Amino acid sequence: MPDHTTQAPRDDRPEESRRAHLSRLFDEDAELYDRARPGYPPRLYDDLAELAGARPGSRVLEVGCGTGQATVPLARRGCLITAVEAGPRMAAVARRNLAGAAVEVVTARFESWPLPQDPFDAVVSATAFHWIDPAVRMARAADALRPGGALAVVRSQHVRGGSEEFFVEAQRCYERFDPRTPPGLRPPAAADVDGSDHAGEVALSGRFGPTVFRRYEQDLTYATSDYLDLLRTYSGHRALPEAARSGLLRCLADLIDGKYGGRVTKRYLVELGVSSRR
């Protein structure tokens, strides 16, 4: 789940190398990720059933399951899931969370994982598809599906709303401790966010039909310590030098406690895009 403010420190490695490096940072503290990361709105799972066929008995491949934020609800709805997760610590926590469910958690990179002979009814990826190599992710997803099966990609981001003034003031902390932060950066309005980039990638692949979108907004309120824990799970924050990261978190904590009564509300836009394999 991308955060609204800081970028990763300057990194001159090729894009694929940089992406792989940032994606591995989540695995450093899988327990914190499991505790701090929010789940998804219940209506999302209703739409996954309607649009992607993620119903009881359907075979679902989940790409980048993390510690199971989306996997657990899908399993409770009776889906038969194979979940591929590159991070060994994340995969271990996911197995613990899914003990007794009809789920196989595989520790592997989706790009190189041998696809099973039997195709899946749906490929689902919740705030993880952007970490997969764009050169192969569409083709690999299509190859994993039966004809007519669905690719369902969930994306989430911070949008305008909630404790708006806090996020304006918080920019001073980011600009102080991360020089790459663009001055005056603000979360976008939900109405200004569209899925055209994803729909375009799907269309260019030639493997899927048109993408159908559903959108959900949710406000989540965090106490200071919980909000700092959430930030510690973001790759951009984890990639900062330790002194800068510590200074940034202290600055934000002082702001939340000093001016916002120890609690802030963050508004998320969650977007589901479903495309059927031709």
Beta strands, then each sheet from edge to edge (+ up, - down):
strand 1: 59-63
strand 2: 80-85
strand 3: 103-107
strand 4: 120-126
strand 5: 145-159
strand 6: 208-223
strand 7: 263-277
sheet 1: 3+ 2+ 1+ 4+ 5+ 7- 6+
end
